[in-house]
Amino acid sequence: MALEKTLGGPVNLTDPLTADPPKPHPKCGVCAALYEQWRHAAAPSSTAYDPSKASDIAVEMKRHHDNSGAVKVQS
Ligand SMILES: [Zn+2]
């Protein structure tokens, strides 16, 4: 039956704020620390769950490296 097909599997919706998990740069302590914060902020089961904060952290993780992936030195 067509109805059974349309009701088939579960639909997993992705949160637009957290659909693209940040990728911590290997050997970068800043990334590691930010990623740990992101994990808590992005996990609905976490007491620190805050999608807006998770998005901010993801942006911060991307921004503190330049396009080559090198760590930006803050002057
Ligand atoms: Zn980093």
N, CA, C, O and the ligand as a Tripos MOL2 file, in Angstrom:
@<TRIPOS>MOLECULE
protein
  301   299    76     0     0
PROTEIN
NO_CHARGES

@<TRIPOS>ATOM
      1 N           0.8180   -1.2010    0.0000 N.3       1 MET1
      2 CA          0.0000    0.0000    0.0000 C.3       1 MET1
      3 C           0.8600    1.2620    0.0000 C.2       1 MET1
      4 O           1.9100    1.3100    0.6410 O.2       1 MET1
      5 N           0.4140    2.2580   -0.7080 N.am      2 ALA2
      6 CA          1.1790    3.4980   -0.8230 C.3       2 ALA2
      7 C           1.3420    4.1710    0.5390 C.2       2 ALA2
      8 O           2.4020    4.7140    0.8520 O.2       2 ALA2
      9 N           0.2850    4.1280    1.3370 N.am      3 LEU3
     10 CA          0.3450    4.7750    2.6470 C.3       3 LEU3
     11 C           1.4570    4.1760    3.5110 C.2       3 LEU3
     12 O           2.1790    4.8880    4.2080 O.2       3 LEU3
     13 N           1.5740    2.8630    3.4450 N.am      4 GLU4
     14 CA          2.6220    2.2200    4.2420 C.3       4 GLU4
     15 C           4.0080    2.6680    3.7850 C.2       4 GLU4
     16 O           4.9180    2.8020    4.6030 O.2       4 GLU4
     17 N           4.1680    2.8980    2.4960 N.am      5 LYS5
     18 CA          5.4670    3.3570    2.0000 C.3       5 LYS5
     19 C           5.7860    4.7700    2.4870 C.2       5 LYS5
     20 O           6.9150    5.0670    2.8790 O.2       5 LYS5
     21 N           4.7700    5.6320    2.4520 N.am      6 THR6
     22 CA          5.0340    7.0090    2.8710 C.3       6 THR6
     23 C           5.3140    7.0910    4.3650 C.2       6 THR6
     24 O           5.9800    8.0140    4.8320 O.2       6 THR6
     25 N           4.7930    6.1060    5.1170 N.am      7 LEU7
     26 CA          5.0250    6.1170    6.5590 C.3       7 LEU7
     27 C           6.2140    5.2330    6.9330 C.2       7 LEU7
     28 O           6.3880    4.8750    8.0970 O.2       7 LEU7
     29 N           7.0210    4.8900    5.9470 N.am      8 GLY8
     30 CA          8.1440    3.9770    6.1430 C.3       8 GLY8
     31 C           9.0890    4.2860    7.2710 C.2       8 GLY8
     32 O           8.7350    4.0920    8.4340 O.2       8 GLY8
     33 N          10.2630    4.7550    6.9740 N.am      9 GLY9
     34 CA         11.2810    4.9390    8.0040 C.3       9 GLY9
     35 C          11.1330    6.2500    8.7350 C.2       9 GLY9
     36 O          10.3880    7.1340    8.3130 O.2       9 GLY9
     37 N          11.8560    6.3680    9.8470 N.am     10 PRO10
     38 CA         11.8300    7.6330   10.5840 C.3      10 PRO10
     39 C          12.5090    8.7380    9.7800 C.2      10 PRO10
     40 O          13.4580    8.4970    9.0350 O.2      10 PRO10
     41 N          12.0030    9.9390    9.9470 N.am     11 VAL11
     42 CA         12.6030   11.0830    9.2630 C.3      11 VAL11
     43 C          13.5120   11.7910   10.2440 C.2      11 VAL11
     44 O          13.0730   12.2190   11.3120 O.2      11 VAL11
     45 N          14.7530   11.9120    9.8910 N.am     12 ASN12
     46 CA         15.6980   12.5850   10.7670 C.3      12 ASN12
     47 C          15.9330   13.9970   10.2570 C.2      12 ASN12
     48 O          16.5550   14.1990    9.2140 O.2      12 ASN12
     49 N          15.4350   14.9600   10.9950 N.am     13 LEU13
     50 CA         15.6430   16.3520   10.6070 C.3      13 LEU13
     51 C          16.9510   16.8380   11.1940 C.2      13 LEU13
     52 O          17.2790   16.5320   12.3410 O.2      13 LEU13
     53 N          17.6860   17.5850   10.4200 N.am     14 THR14
     54 CA         18.9280   18.1330   10.9390 C.3      14 THR14
     55 C          18.7000   19.5760   11.3640 C.2      14 THR14
     56 O          17.9960   20.3420   10.7050 O.2      14 THR14
     57 N          19.3080   19.9110   12.4650 N.am     15 ASP15
     58 CA         19.2350   21.2760   12.9500 C.3      15 ASP15
     59 C          20.1540   22.1310   12.0820 C.2      15 ASP15
     60 O          21.3490   21.8500   11.9950 O.2      15 ASP15
     61 N          19.6230   23.1640   11.4410 N.am     16 PRO16
     62 CA         20.4720   23.9830   10.5690 C.3      16 PRO16
     63 C          21.6550   24.5970   11.2920 C.2      16 PRO16
     64 O          22.6740   24.8950   10.6680 O.2      16 PRO16
     65 N          21.5390   24.7890   12.5870 N.am     17 LEU17
     66 CA         22.6390   25.3880   13.3330 C.3      17 LEU17
     67 C          23.7620   24.3990   13.5770 C.2      17 LEU17
     68 O          24.9220   24.7940   13.6950 O.2      17 LEU17
     69 N          23.4350   23.1300   13.6520 N.am     18 THR18
     70 CA         24.4460   22.1460   14.0250 C.3      18 THR18
     71 C          24.6080   21.0710   12.9580 C.2      18 THR18
     72 O          25.2300   20.0380   13.2070 O.2      18 THR18
     73 N          24.0510   21.3060   11.7670 N.am     19 ALA19
     74 CA         24.1110   20.2900   10.7220 C.3      19 ALA19
     75 C          25.5340   20.0830   10.2240 C.2      19 ALA19
     76 O          25.8660   19.0190    9.7020 O.2      19 ALA19
     77 N          26.3610   21.0850   10.3840 N.am     20 ASP20
     78 CA         27.7320   20.9960    9.8990 C.3      20 ASP20
     79 C          28.6800   21.0290   11.1000 C.2      20 ASP20
     80 O          29.1300   22.1020   11.5040 O.2      20 ASP20
     81 N          28.9790   19.8820   11.6620 N.am     21 PRO21
     82 CA         29.8260   19.8720   12.8620 C.3      21 PRO21
     83 C          31.2000   20.4300   12.5620 C.2      21 PRO21
     84 O          31.7880   20.1040   11.5310 O.2      21 PRO21
     85 N          31.7210   21.2670   13.4430 N.am     22 PRO22
     86 CA         33.0620   21.8100   13.2250 C.3      22 PRO22
     87 C          34.0880   20.6960   13.2990 C.2      22 PRO22
     88 O          33.9350   19.7420   14.0620 O.2      22 PRO22
     89 N          35.1310   20.8280   12.5020 N.am     23 LYS23
     90 CA         36.1910   19.8150   12.5230 C.3      23 LYS23
     91 C          37.3990   20.3910   13.2550 C.2      23 LYS23
     92 O          38.0590   21.2950   12.7440 O.2      23 LYS23
     93 N          37.6870   19.8820   14.4290 N.am     24 PRO24
     94 CA         38.8470   20.3980   15.1650 C.3      24 PRO24
     95 C          40.1280   20.1100   14.4150 C.2      24 PRO24
     96 O          40.3250   19.0090   13.9010 O.2      24 PRO24
     97 N          40.9930   21.1000   14.3540 N.am     25 HIS25
     98 CA         42.2700   20.9370   13.6710 C.3      25 HIS25
     99 C          43.1550   20.0300   14.5170 C.2      25 HIS25
    100 O          43.2620   20.2180   15.7290 O.2      25 HIS25
    101 N          43.7960   19.0370   13.8770 N.am     26 PRO26
    102 CA         44.6680   18.1410   14.6460 C.3      26 PRO26
    103 C          45.7770   18.9290   15.3350 C.2      26 PRO26
    104 O          46.3290   19.8650   14.7570 O.2      26 PRO26
    105 N          46.0910   18.5620   16.5240 N.am     27 LYS27
    106 CA         47.1800   19.1660   17.2860 C.3      27 LYS27
    107 C          46.9210   20.6220   17.6570 C.2      27 LYS27
    108 O          47.8490   21.3420   18.0220 O.2      27 LYS27
    109 N          45.6770   21.0560   17.5670 N.am     28 CYS28
    110 CA         45.3610   22.4340   17.9640 C.3      28 CYS28
    111 C          44.5960   22.3980   19.2840 C.2      28 CYS28
    112 O          43.4750   21.8950   19.3590 O.2      28 CYS28
    113 N          45.2200   22.9350   20.3080 N.am     29 GLY29
    114 CA         44.6050   22.9350   21.6280 C.3      29 GLY29
    115 C          43.3690   23.8020   21.6930 C.2      29 GLY29
    116 O          42.4240   23.4960   22.4200 O.2      29 GLY29
    117 N          43.3740   24.8990   20.9240 N.am     30 VAL30
    118 CA         42.2190   25.7980   20.9060 C.3      30 VAL30
    119 C          41.0170   25.0580   20.3180 C.2      30 VAL30
    120 O          39.9150   25.1000   20.8650 O.2      30 VAL30
    121 N          41.2550   24.3750   19.1860 N.am     31 CYS31
    122 CA         40.1890   23.5970   18.5660 C.3      31 CYS31
    123 C          39.6530   22.5430   19.5370 C.2      31 CYS31
    124 O          38.4430   22.3590   19.6710 O.2      31 CYS31
    125 N          40.5700   21.8630   20.2010 N.am     32 ALA32
    126 CA         40.1680   20.7960   21.1090 C.3      32 ALA32
    127 C          39.2640   21.3490   22.2090 C.2      32 ALA32
    128 O          38.2480   20.7460   22.5530 O.2      32 ALA32
    129 N          39.6460   22.4980   22.7530 N.am     33 ALA33
    130 CA         38.8640   23.1060   23.8220 C.3      33 ALA33
    131 C          37.5060   23.5840   23.2980 C.2      33 ALA33
    132 O          36.4720   23.3740   23.9310 O.2      33 ALA33
    133 N          37.5350   24.2310   22.1280 N.am     34 LEU34
    134 CA         36.2920   24.7360   21.5420 C.3      34 LEU34
    135 C          35.3700   23.5710   21.1620 C.2      34 LEU34
    136 O          34.1550   23.6450   21.3400 O.2      34 LEU34
    137 N          35.9640   22.5030   20.6390 N.am     35 TYR35
    138 CA         35.1600   21.3580   20.2230 C.3      35 TYR35
    139 C          34.4510   20.7300   21.4180 C.2      35 TYR35
    140 O          33.3050   20.2880   21.3240 O.2      35 TYR35
    141 N          35.1580   20.7030   22.5360 N.am     36 GLU36
    142 CA         34.5630   20.1510   23.7550 C.3      36 GLU36
    143 C          33.3650   21.0050   24.1720 C.2      36 GLU36
    144 O          32.3270   20.4730   24.5630 O.2      36 GLU36
    145 N          33.5110   22.3270   24.0880 N.am     37 GLN37
    146 CA         32.3970   23.2240   24.4170 C.3      37 GLN37
    147 C          31.2540   23.0290   23.4220 C.2      37 GLN37
    148 O          30.0780   23.0070   23.7880 O.2      37 GLN37
    149 N          31.6400   22.8890   22.1490 N.am     38 TRP38
    150 CA         30.6220   22.7170   21.0970 C.3      38 TRP38
    151 C          29.8160   21.4490   21.3260 C.2      38 TRP38
    152 O          28.5940   21.4360   21.1800 O.2      38 TRP38
    153 N          30.5270   20.3740   21.6900 N.am     39 ARG39
    154 CA         29.8400   19.0980   21.9110 C.3      39 ARG39
    155 C          28.7470   19.2410   22.9620 C.2      39 ARG39
    156 O          27.6440   18.7220   22.7890 O.2      39 ARG39
    157 N          29.0490   19.9390   24.0420 N.am     40 HIS40
    158 CA         28.0650   20.1270   25.1040 C.3      40 HIS40
    159 C          26.9330   21.0390   24.6450 C.2      40 HIS40
    160 O          25.7630   20.7680   24.9130 O.2      40 HIS40
    161 N          27.2830   22.1150   23.9550 N.am     41 ALA41
    162 CA         26.2660   23.0870   23.5240 C.3      41 ALA41
    163 C          25.3740   22.5110   22.4310 C.2      41 ALA41
    164 O          24.2250   22.9280   22.2830 O.2      41 ALA41
    165 N          25.9000   21.5510   21.6590 N.am     42 ALA42
    166 CA         25.1400   21.0060   20.5280 C.3      42 ALA42
    167 C          24.3420   19.7640   20.8910 C.2      42 ALA42
    168 O          23.5330   19.2920   20.0920 O.2      42 ALA42
    169 N          24.5590   19.2320   22.0810 N.am     43 ALA43
    170 CA         23.8720   17.9960   22.4710 C.3      43 ALA43
    171 C          22.5800   18.3110   23.2130 C.2      43 ALA43
    172 O          22.6110   18.8570   24.3160 O.2      43 ALA43
    173 N          21.4380   17.9660   22.6060 N.am     44 PRO44
    174 CA         20.1510   18.2620   23.2560 C.3      44 PRO44
    175 C          20.0210   17.6470   24.6470 C.2      44 PRO44
    176 O          19.2720   18.1520   25.4830 O.2      44 PRO44
    177 N          20.7450   16.5660   24.8940 N.am     45 SER45
    178 CA         20.6510   15.9050   26.2010 C.3      45 SER45
    179 C          21.5410   16.5730   27.2430 C.2      45 SER45
    180 O          21.4860   16.2440   28.4280 O.2      45 SER45
    181 N          22.3600   17.5140   26.7850 N.am     46 SER46
    182 CA         23.2860   18.1630   27.7010 C.3      46 SER46
    183 C          22.6060   19.2890   28.4710 C.2      46 SER46
    184 O          21.7140   19.9590   27.9530 O.2      46 SER46
    185 N          23.0360   19.4870   29.7110 N.am     47 THR47
    186 CA         22.4940   20.5970   30.5070 C.3      47 THR47
    187 C          22.9830   21.9330   29.9510 C.2      47 THR47
    188 O          22.3970   22.9810   30.2200 O.2      47 THR47
    189 N          24.0770   21.8800   29.1620 N.am     48 ALA48
    190 CA         24.6340   23.0980   28.5610 C.3      48 ALA48
    191 C          24.0990   23.3190   27.1470 C.2      48 ALA48
    192 O          24.6320   24.1450   26.4060 O.2      48 ALA48
    193 N          23.0520   22.5880   26.7700 N.am     49 TYR49
    194 CA         22.5180   22.6650   25.4140 C.3      49 TYR49
    195 C          22.1130   24.0910   25.0540 C.2      49 TYR49
    196 O          21.2840   24.7030   25.7260 O.2      49 TYR49
    197 N          22.7060   24.6040   23.9920 N.am     50 ASP50
    198 CA         22.4310   25.9650   23.5410 C.3      50 ASP50
    199 C          22.8160   26.0560   22.0590 C.2      50 ASP50
    200 O          23.9620   26.3630   21.7300 O.2      50 ASP50
    201 N          21.8590   25.7890   21.1710 N.am     51 PRO51
    202 CA         22.1700   25.7520   19.7260 C.3      51 PRO51
    203 C          22.8020   27.0300   19.2170 C.2      51 PRO51
    204 O          23.6690   26.9920   18.3430 O.2      51 PRO51
    205 N          22.3780   28.1570   19.7530 N.am     52 SER52
    206 CA         22.9370   29.4330   19.3200 C.3      52 SER52
    207 C          24.4150   29.5110   19.6890 C.2      52 SER52
    208 O          25.2470   29.9500   18.8960 O.2      52 SER52
    209 N          24.7200   29.0780   20.9070 N.am     53 LYS53
    210 CA         26.1150   29.0790   21.3590 C.3      53 LYS53
    211 C          26.9300   28.0870   20.5390 C.2      53 LYS53
    212 O          28.0750   28.3620   20.1810 O.2      53 LYS53
    213 N          26.3350   26.9330   20.2420 N.am     54 ALA54
    214 CA         27.0250   25.9150   19.4370 C.3      54 ALA54
    215 C          27.4190   26.4880   18.0860 C.2      54 ALA54
    216 O          28.5150   26.2390   17.5860 O.2      54 ALA54
    217 N          26.5080   27.2590   17.5030 N.am     55 SER55
    218 CA         26.7810   27.8850   16.2130 C.3      55 SER55
    219 C          27.9260   28.8910   16.3340 C.2      55 SER55
    220 O          28.8080   28.9470   15.4780 O.2      55 SER55
    221 N          27.9000   29.6720   17.3950 N.am     56 ASP56
    222 CA         28.9690   30.6550   17.6130 C.3      56 ASP56
    223 C          30.3220   29.9660   17.7650 C.2      56 ASP56
    224 O          31.3290   30.4140   17.2170 O.2      56 ASP56
    225 N          30.3260   28.8740   18.5150 N.am     57 ILE57
    226 CA         31.5760   28.1440   18.7440 C.3      57 ILE57
    227 C          32.0960   27.5670   17.4360 C.2      57 ILE57
    228 O          33.2980   27.6020   17.1720 O.2      57 ILE57
    229 N          31.1870   27.0340   16.6110 N.am     58 ALA58
    230 CA         31.5910   26.4570   15.3270 C.3      58 ALA58
    231 C          32.2370   27.5180   14.4480 C.2      58 ALA58
    232 O          33.2370   27.2560   13.7790 O.2      58 ALA58
    233 N          31.6640   28.7100   14.4520 N.am     59 VAL59
    234 CA         32.2270   29.8150   13.6690 C.3      59 VAL59
    235 C          33.6030   30.1970   14.2040 C.2      59 VAL59
    236 O          34.5370   30.4310   13.4370 O.2      59 VAL59
    237 N          33.7130   30.2580   15.5260 N.am     60 GLU60
    238 CA         34.9840   30.6280   16.1490 C.3      60 GLU60
    239 C          36.0710   29.6130   15.7970 C.2      60 GLU60
    240 O          37.2180   29.9800   15.5440 O.2      60 GLU60
    241 N          35.6930   28.3300   15.7840 N.am     61 MET61
    242 CA         36.6590   27.2890   15.4300 C.3      61 MET61
    243 C          37.1770   27.4680   14.0170 C.2      61 MET61
    244 O          38.3640   27.2780   13.7520 O.2      61 MET61
    245 N          36.2750   27.8360   13.1010 N.am     62 LYS62
    246 CA         36.7000   28.0270   11.7130 C.3      62 LYS62
    247 C          37.5560   29.2830   11.5760 C.2      62 LYS62
    248 O          38.5190   29.3110   10.8090 O.2      62 LYS62
    249 N          37.1970   30.3110   12.3230 N.am     63 ARG63
    250 CA         37.8570   31.6080   12.1370 C.3      63 ARG63
    251 C          39.2530   31.7000   12.7090 C.2      63 ARG63
    252 O          40.0440   32.5190   12.2420 O.2      63 ARG63
    253 N          39.5870   30.8940   13.7010 N.am     64 HIS64
    254 CA         40.9190   31.0900   14.2770 C.3      64 HIS64
    255 C          41.9900   30.3520   13.4570 C.2      64 HIS64
    256 O          43.1580   30.3150   13.8450 O.2      64 HIS64
    257 N          41.5860   29.7700   12.3320 N.am     65 HIS65
    258 CA         42.5640   29.2330   11.3780 C.3      65 HIS65
    259 C          42.4000   30.0160   10.0730 C.2      65 HIS65
    260 O          41.2940   30.4250    9.7200 O.2      65 HIS65
    261 N          43.5070   30.2160    9.3670 N.am     66 ASP66
    262 CA         43.3630   30.8420    8.0620 C.3      66 ASP66
    263 C          43.0240   29.7530    7.0390 C.2      66 ASP66
    264 O          42.8330   28.5980    7.4170 O.2      66 ASP66
    265 N          42.9480   30.0970    5.7750 N.am     67 ASN67
    266 CA         42.5120   29.1560    4.7580 C.3      67 ASN67
    267 C          43.4420   27.9660    4.5900 C.2      67 ASN67
    268 O          43.0070   26.9100    4.1310 O.2      67 ASN67
    269 N          44.7040   28.1120    4.9500 N.am     68 SER68
    270 CA         45.6450   27.0100    4.8080 C.3      68 SER68
    271 C          45.5090   26.0360    5.9720 C.2      68 SER68
    272 O          46.0840   24.9470    5.9490 O.2      68 SER68
    273 N          44.7520   26.4270    6.9800 N.am     69 GLY69
    274 CA         44.5860   25.5640    8.1310 C.3      69 GLY69
    275 C          45.5640   25.8840    9.2460 C.2      69 GLY69
    276 O          45.5120   25.2800   10.3180 O.2      69 GLY69
    277 N          46.4570   26.8360    8.9940 N.am     70 ALA70
    278 CA         47.4170   27.2230   10.0200 C.3      70 ALA70
    279 C          46.7210   28.0310   11.1130 C.2      70 ALA70
    280 O          45.7290   28.7160   10.8650 O.2      70 ALA70
    281 N          47.2500   27.9380   12.2920 N.am     71 VAL71
    282 CA         46.6730   28.6860   13.3950 C.3      71 VAL71
    283 C          47.0370   30.1600   13.2600 C.2      71 VAL71
    284 O          48.2020   30.5080   13.0650 O.2      71 VAL71
    285 N          46.0440   31.0040   13.3630 N.am     72 LYS72
    286 CA         46.3100   32.4320   13.2920 C.3      72 LYS72
    287 C          46.9770   32.8790   14.5790 C.2      72 LYS72
    288 O          46.5680   32.5090   15.6790 O.2      72 LYS72
    289 N          48.0190   33.6890   14.4130 N.am     73 VAL73
    290 CA         48.6930   34.2240   15.5770 C.3      73 VAL73
    291 C          48.0500   35.5570   15.9110 C.2      73 VAL73
    292 O          47.9890   36.4710   15.0890 O.2      73 VAL73
    293 N          47.5780   35.6350   17.1330 N.am     74 GLN74
    294 CA         46.9230   36.8880   17.5240 C.3      74 GLN74
    295 C          47.9770   37.8770   17.9570 C.2      74 GLN74
    296 O          48.8120   37.5720   18.8080 O.2      74 GLN74
    297 N          47.9430   39.0640   17.3750 N.am     75 SER75
    298 CA         48.9340   40.0700   17.7050 C.3      75 SER75
    299 C          48.2960   41.2400   18.4010 C.2      75 SER75
    300 O          48.9840   42.1950   18.7590 O.2      75 SER75
    301 ZN         42.3980   25.3620   16.0330 Zn       76 ZN76
@<TRIPOS>BOND
     1     1     2 1
     2     2     3 1
     3     3     4 2
     4     3     5 am
     5     5     6 1
     6     6     7 1
     7     7     8 2
     8     7     9 am
     9     9    10 1
    10    10    11 1
    11    11    12 2
    12    11    13 am
    13    13    14 1
    14    14    15 1
    15    15    16 2
    16    15    17 am
    17    17    18 1
    18    18    19 1
    19    19    20 2
    20    19    21 am
    21    21    22 1
    22    22    23 1
    23    23    24 2
    24    23    25 am
    25    25    26 1
    26    26    27 1
    27    27    28 2
    28    27    29 am
    29    29    30 1
    30    30    31 1
    31    31    32 2
    32    31    33 am
    33    33    34 1
    34    34    35 1
    35    35    36 2
    36    35    37 am
    37    37    38 1
    38    38    39 1
    39    39    40 2
    40    39    41 am
    41    41    42 1
    42    42    43 1
    43    43    44 2
    44    43    45 am
    45    45    46 1
    46    46    47 1
    47    47    48 2
    48    47    49 am
    49    49    50 1
    50    50    51 1
    51    51    52 2
    52    51    53 am
    53    53    54 1
    54    54    55 1
    55    55    56 2
    56    55    57 am
    57    57    58 1
    58    58    59 1
    59    59    60 2
    60    59    61 am
    61    61    62 1
    62    62    63 1
    63    63    64 2
    64    63    65 am
    65    65    66 1
    66    66    67 1
    67    67    68 2
    68    67    69 am
    69    69    70 1
    70    70    71 1
    71    71    72 2
    72    71    73 am
    73    73    74 1
    74    74    75 1
    75    75    76 2
    76    75    77 am
    77    77    78 1
    78    78    79 1
    79    79    80 2
    80    79    81 am
    81    81    82 1
    82    82    83 1
    83    83    84 2
    84    83    85 am
    85    85    86 1
    86    86    87 1
    87    87    88 2
    88    87    89 am
    89    89    90 1
    90    90    91 1
    91    91    92 2
    92    91    93 am
    93    93    94 1
    94    94    95 1
    95    95    96 2
    96    95    97 am
    97    97    98 1
    98    98    99 1
    99    99   100 2
   100    99   101 am
   101   101   102 1
   102   102   103 1
   103   103   104 2
   104   103   105 am
   105   105   106 1
   106   106   107 1
   107   107   108 2
   108   107   109 am
   109   109   110 1
   110   110   111 1
   111   111   112 2
   112   111   113 am
   113   113   114 1
   114   114   115 1
   115   115   116 2
   116   115   117 am
   117   117   118 1
   118   118   119 1
   119   119   120 2
   120   119   121 am
   121   121   122 1
   122   122   123 1
   123   123   124 2
   124   123   125 am
   125   125   126 1
   126   126   127 1
   127   127   128 2
   128   127   129 am
   129   129   130 1
   130   130   131 1
   131   131   132 2
   132   131   133 am
   133   133   134 1
   134   134   135 1
   135   135   136 2
   136   135   137 am
   137   137   138 1
   138   138   139 1
   139   139   140 2
   140   139   141 am
   141   141   142 1
   142   142   143 1
   143   143   144 2
   144   143   145 am
   145   145   146 1
   146   146   147 1
   147   147   148 2
   148   147   149 am
   149   149   150 1
   150   150   151 1
   151   151   152 2
   152   151   153 am
   153   153   154 1
   154   154   155 1
   155   155   156 2
   156   155   157 am
   157   157   158 1
   158   158   159 1
   159   159   160 2
   160   159   161 am
   161   161   162 1
   162   162   163 1
   163   163   164 2
   164   163   165 am
   165   165   166 1
   166   166   167 1
   167   167   168 2
   168   167   169 am
   169   169   170 1
   170   170   171 1
   171   171   172 2
   172   171   173 am
   173   173   174 1
   174   174   175 1
   175   175   176 2
   176   175   177 am
   177   177   178 1
   178   178   179 1
   179   179   180 2
   180   179   181 am
   181   181   182 1
   182   182   183 1
   183   183   184 2
   184   183   185 am
   185   185   186 1
   186   186   187 1
   187   187   188 2
   188   187   189 am
   189   189   190 1
   190   190   191 1
   191   191   192 2
   192   191   193 am
   193   193   194 1
   194   194   195 1
   195   195   196 2
   196   195   197 am
   197   197   198 1
   198   198   199 1
   199   199   200 2
   200   199   201 am
   201   201   202 1
   202   202   203 1
   203   203   204 2
   204   203   205 am
   205   205   206 1
   206   206   207 1
   207   207   208 2
   208   207   209 am
   209   209   210 1
   210   210   211 1
   211   211   212 2
   212   211   213 am
   213   213   214 1
   214   214   215 1
   215   215   216 2
   216   215   217 am
   217   217   218 1
   218   218   219 1
   219   219   220 2
   220   219   221 am
   221   221   222 1
   222   222   223 1
   223   223   224 2
   224   223   225 am
   225   225   226 1
   226   226   227 1
   227   227   228 2
   228   227   229 am
   229   229   230 1
   230   230   231 1
   231   231   232 2
   232   231   233 am
   233   233   234 1
   234   234   235 1
   235   235   236 2
   236   235   237 am
   237   237   238 1
   238   238   239 1
   239   239   240 2
   240   239   241 am
   241   241   242 1
   242   242   243 1
   243   243   244 2
   244   243   245 am
   245   245   246 1
   246   246   247 1
   247   247   248 2
   248   247   249 am
   249   249   250 1
   250   250   251 1
   251   251   252 2
   252   251   253 am
   253   253   254 1
   254   254   255 1
   255   255   256 2
   256   255   257 am
   257   257   258 1
   258   258   259 1
   259   259   260 2
   260   259   261 am
   261   261   262 1
   262   262   263 1
   263   263   264 2
   264   263   265 am
   265   265   266 1
   266   266   267 1
   267   267   268 2
   268   267   269 am
   269   269   270 1
   270   270   271 1
   271   271   272 2
   272   271   273 am
   273   273   274 1
   274   274   275 1
   275   275   276 2
   276   275   277 am
   277   277   278 1
   278   278   279 1
   279   279   280 2
   280   279   281 am
   281   281   282 1
   282   282   283 1
   283   283   284 2
   284   283   285 am
   285   285   286 1
   286   286   287 1
   287   287   288 2
   288   287   289 am
   289   289   290 1
   290   290   291 1
   291   291   292 2
   292   291   293 am
   293   293   294 1
   294   294   295 1
   295   295   296 2
   296   295   297 am
   297   297   298 1
   298   298   299 1
   299   299   300 2
@<TRIPOS>SUBSTRUCTURE
     1 MET1         2 RESIDUE 1 A MET
     2 ALA2         6 RESIDUE 1 A ALA
     3 LEU3        10 RESIDUE 1 A LEU
     4 GLU4        14 RESIDUE 1 A GLU
     5 LYS5        18 RESIDUE 1 A LYS
     6 THR6        22 RESIDUE 1 A THR
     7 LEU7        26 RESIDUE 1 A LEU
     8 GLY8        30 RESIDUE 1 A GLY
     9 GLY9        34 RESIDUE 1 A GLY
    10 PRO10       38 RESIDUE 1 A PRO
    11 VAL11       42 RESIDUE 1 A VAL
    12 ASN12       46 RESIDUE 1 A ASN
    13 LEU13       50 RESIDUE 1 A LEU
    14 THR14       54 RESIDUE 1 A THR
    15 ASP15       58 RESIDUE 1 A ASP
    16 PRO16       62 RESIDUE 1 A PRO
    17 LEU17       66 RESIDUE 1 A LEU
    18 THR18       70 RESIDUE 1 A THR
    19 ALA19       74 RESIDUE 1 A ALA
    20 ASP20       78 RESIDUE 1 A ASP
    21 PRO21       82 RESIDUE 1 A PRO
    22 PRO22       86 RESIDUE 1 A PRO
    23 LYS23       90 RESIDUE 1 A LYS
    24 PRO24       94 RESIDUE 1 A PRO
    25 HIS25       98 RESIDUE 1 A HIS
    26 PRO26      102 RESIDUE 1 A PRO
    27 LYS27      106 RESIDUE 1 A LYS
    28 CYS28      110 RESIDUE 1 A CYS
    29 GLY29      114 RESIDUE 1 A GLY
    30 VAL30      118 RESIDUE 1 A VAL
    31 CYS31      122 RESIDUE 1 A CYS
    32 ALA32      126 RESIDUE 1 A ALA
    33 ALA33      130 RESIDUE 1 A ALA
    34 LEU34      134 RESIDUE 1 A LEU
    35 TYR35      138 RESIDUE 1 A TYR
    36 GLU36      142 RESIDUE 1 A GLU
    37 GLN37      146 RESIDUE 1 A GLN
    38 TRP38      150 RESIDUE 1 A TRP
    39 ARG39      154 RESIDUE 1 A ARG
    40 HIS40      158 RESIDUE 1 A HIS
    41 ALA41      162 RESIDUE 1 A ALA
    42 ALA42      166 RESIDUE 1 A ALA
    43 ALA43      170 RESIDUE 1 A ALA
    44 PRO44      174 RESIDUE 1 A PRO
    45 SER45      178 RESIDUE 1 A SER
    46 SER46      182 RESIDUE 1 A SER
    47 THR47      186 RESIDUE 1 A THR
    48 ALA48      190 RESIDUE 1 A ALA
    49 TYR49      194 RESIDUE 1 A TYR
    50 ASP50      198 RESIDUE 1 A ASP
    51 PRO51      202 RESIDUE 1 A PRO
    52 SER52      206 RESIDUE 1 A SER
    53 LYS53      210 RESIDUE 1 A LYS
    54 ALA54      214 RESIDUE 1 A ALA
    55 SER55      218 RESIDUE 1 A SER
    56 ASP56      222 RESIDUE 1 A ASP
    57 ILE57      226 RESIDUE 1 A ILE
    58 ALA58      230 RESIDUE 1 A ALA
    59 VAL59      234 RESIDUE 1 A VAL
    60 GLU60      238 RESIDUE 1 A GLU
    61 MET61      242 RESIDUE 1 A MET
    62 LYS62      246 RESIDUE 1 A LYS
    63 ARG63      250 RESIDUE 1 A ARG
    64 HIS64      254 RESIDUE 1 A HIS
    65 HIS65      258 RESIDUE 1 A HIS
    66 ASP66      262 RESIDUE 1 A ASP
    67 ASN67      266 RESIDUE 1 A ASN
    68 SER68      270 RESIDUE 1 A SER
    69 GLY69      274 RESIDUE 1 A GLY
    70 ALA70      278 RESIDUE 1 A ALA
    71 VAL71      282 RESIDUE 1 A VAL
    72 LYS72      286 RESIDUE 1 A LYS
    73 VAL73      290 RESIDUE 1 A VAL
    74 GLN74      294 RESIDUE 1 A GLN
    75 SER75      298 RESIDUE 1 A SER
    76 ZN76       301 GROUP 0 **** ****
